[in-house]
Amino acid sequence: MIVDPKWQHFIKVAKLGSLTQAAVALDVPQSMISRHISQLEMACGVRLFNRTGRGVTLTEFGRQLLPRIEALTDEAEEITDVIRTSGGVPIGEVRVGLLPSSVAQLAGPLYTLVRERFPRIKLHFSEGSSTHLEELINEGRIDMAVLLREGDASSIEESVLVQPKLMLVGRASDPAVAQATIELEAVQHPPLVLPSRPHPLRLRLEKLSKSHDMHFECSVEADSIRLQWEMVAAGAGYAITSGMFEHIDDPRFAAARIIKPELLRSVVLASSLRRPSTLATRTVQKLIEQEAPLLLKNRG
C-alpha cells in the first residue's frame, strides 16, 4: 500500500501552516513543496490551502480531507513496517528528543547501544526544552522525548525513568545551603534564579505560593540548568534543581535538599500519538525505558 509522497507534503504544510517550515522539516526545497501542492490542487480540482501573508491555512475541503489522508498515511506506514520487519528485525528511522541537560548522559550511550544491538535502526536526535519537545511530539515531528514533569508523574500514561528530589543550590560558602536539608518555608526568602514561564517549575512554585501562603522571589530568569548554575556562581541568587543533570561535585556550589514538603521531579519518556507505531520505535522506546534510569542514576 503506497501513498503518494505529495500527500505527506500536504500533511506537513497543513500542520505547520507554512511552505517554508514544511520544507525545512522535511529537508527538501521549498519549490518542491509548492509544486506538489499545486499538482494536488489541480488533481482535486479545488484549492486545498488559502494563501495569506503569514503562511497558509486549510480550505474547508482541505480540513475535510486532512484526517482521511492522515489515516491512510499511517496505515500505509504500518503496513510497510510489517513487510520490512517480517523477519523480526527492527528497521527504519526513529526520532528521539532530548533535553539539553540530558544530552551528555543519554545521547552517546543510546546511539552506541542502538548501533551495536539494532544496526538497521537509524536514530535522529533533536534537542530542546520540555515545552519545545512537547510541541514536536504533538505535531508528530518526533516519535518520543525525554521530558521533565514537576511532581509525581507515575499516574499519567508516560514511562517514568527517574524521580529525583529538588534542591536549593547556592554558592559553596553560603550558610543557607550549609546543611543537608532546608525547609520549603525558608526557600521563599532568598532571591531565586528560575526558568521563565511557562516552565513547569514556575507554575509549580506559583501553586505552592497559594497552597502554602508563601511568596517566592525571582531575581533573574535563566532558561537552562547550565545558565541557572552560572547565575548562582555570579551571585544572582539560588537555583532550584534536582542535581540529576548537573555537575553536583563542582566546588563552587553547595546544595540542600528541600523538605517539608519534599519536592519530586519526574523524568519521563513521552511518545507521540501522531507517529506510526513501528517495530523500530517500540524497540527504541523499550531500550530507553531499560537503560536511561541506569544512565541517569549513575550521573545523579
Long-range contacts (C-beta under 8 A, 24 or more apart in sequence): 1-75, 1-76, 1-79, 1-80, 2-76, 3-69, 3-72, 3-73, 3-76, 5-36, 6-36, 6-37, 6-39, 6-40, 7-40, 7-69, 7-72, 7-73, 8-73, 9-33, 9-36, 9-37, 10-36, 10-37, 10-40, 10-48, 10-66, 10-69, 11-66, 11-69, 11-70, 11-73, 13-37, 13-49, 13-56, 14-49, 14-58, 14-62, 14-66, 15-139, 15-140, 16-55, 16-139, 17-54, 17-55, 17-56, 17-57, 18-55, 18-56, 19-55, 19-56, 21-55, 25-141, 74-276, 77-276, 77-278, 78-276, 78-277, 78-278, 81-276, 81-278, 81-279, 81-280, 85-278, 85-279, 85-280, 89-118, 89-120, 90-118, 90-120, 90-121, 90-278, 90-279, 90-280, 90-282, 90-283, 91-120, 91-121, 91-279, 91-280, 92-120, 92-121, 92-122, 92-278, 92-279, 92-280, 92-281, 93-121, 93-122, 93-123, 93-124, 93-280, 94-121, 94-122, 94-123, 94-124, 94-143, 94-144, 94-278, 94-280, 94-281, 94-284, 95-124, 95-126, 95-141, 95-142, 95-143, 95-144, 95-275, 96-123, 96-124, 96-125, 96-126, 96-142, 96-143, 96-144, 96-145, 96-146, 96-284, 96-288, 97-125, 97-126, 97-127, 97-128, 97-133, 97-136, 97-137, 97-142, 97-144, 97-145, 97-146, 97-147, 98-125, 98-126, 98-127, 98-133, 98-145, 98-146, 99-127, 99-128, 99-129, 99-130, 99-133, 99-146, 99-147, 99-148, 99-245, 100-127, 100-128, 100-129, 100-224, 100-225, 100-226, 101-224, 101-225, 101-226, 101-244, 101-245, 101-246, 102-146, 102-245, 102-267, 102-296, 103-127, 104-245, 105-245, 105-295, 105-296, 105-299, 106-146, 106-288, 106-292, 106-295, 106-296, 109-291, 109-295, 110-287, 110-288, 110-291, 110-292, 113-287, 113-291, 114-284, 114-287, 117-287, 118-280, 118-283, 118-284, 118-287, 121-280, 121-283, 121-284, 123-284, 129-199, 129-223, 129-224, 130-199, 130-200, 131-198, 131-199, 134-270, 137-270, 137-271, 137-272, 137-274, 138-272, 138-274, 139-274, 140-272, 140-274, 140-275, 142-272, 142-275, 143-271, 143-272, 143-275, 143-281, 143-284, 143-285, 144-269, 144-270, 144-271, 144-272, 144-281, 144-284, 144-285, 144-288, 145-269, 145-270, 146-267, 146-268, 146-269, 146-288, 146-292, 147-267, 147-268, 147-269, 147-270, 148-200, 148-265, 148-266, 148-267, 148-268, 149-200, 149-265, 149-266, 149-267, 149-268, 150-200, 150-201, 150-203, 150-204, 150-263, 150-265, 150-266, 151-204, 151-263, 151-264, 151-265, 151-266, 152-264, 152-266, 153-266, 153-268, 154-266, 156-268, 158-268, 158-269, 158-270, 158-271, 159-268, 159-269, 159-285, 159-288, 159-289, 160-266, 160-267, 160-268, 161-267, 161-268, 161-269, 161-288, 161-289, 161-292, 161-293, 161-296, 162-244, 162-266, 162-267, 162-292, 162-293, 162-296, 162-297, 162-300, 163-264, 163-265, 163-266, 163-267, 164-242, 164-243, 164-244, 164-264, 164-265, 164-267, 164-300, 165-242, 165-257, 165-258, 165-262, 165-263, 165-264, 165-265, 166-240, 166-241, 166-242, 166-257, 166-258, 166-262, 166-263, 166-264, 166-265, 167-240, 167-241, 167-242, 167-243, 167-255, 167-256, 167-257, 167-258, 168-238, 168-239, 168-240, 168-255, 168-256, 168-258, 169-228, 169-229, 169-232, 169-238, 169-239, 169-240, 169-241, 169-243, 169-246, 169-253, 169-254, 169-255, 170-232, 170-238, 170-253, 170-254, 170-255, 170-256, 171-232, 171-233, 171-235, 171-252, 171-253, 171-254, 172-251, 172-252, 172-253, 172-254, 173-254, 174-238, 174-254, 176-238, 176-256, 177-238, 177-254, 177-255, 177-256, 178-254, 178-256, 179-256, 180-256, 180-257, 181-256, 181-257, 181-258, 181-259, 182-256, 182-257, 182-258, 182-259, 183-258, 183-259, 183-260, 184-208, 184-212, 184-214, 184-258, 184-259, 184-260, 184-261, 184-263, 185-212, 185-214, 185-260, 187-216, 187-238, 187-240, 187-258, 188-214, 188-215, 188-216, 188-217, 189-217, 190-217, 190-237, 190-238, 191-217, 191-218, 191-219, 191-220, 191-236, 191-237, 191-238, 192-216, 192-217, 192-218, 192-219, 192-237, 192-238, 192-239, 192-240, 193-218, 193-219, 193-220, 193-221, 193-222, 193-228, 193-231, 193-232, 193-236, 193-237, 193-238, 193-239, 194-218, 194-221, 194-222, 194-228, 194-239, 194-240, 195-221, 195-222, 195-223, 195-224, 195-228, 196-221, 196-223, 199-223, 201-240, 204-263, 205-240, 229-253, 242-300, 243-300, 244-296, 244-299, 244-300, 245-299, 248-300, 267-292, 267-296
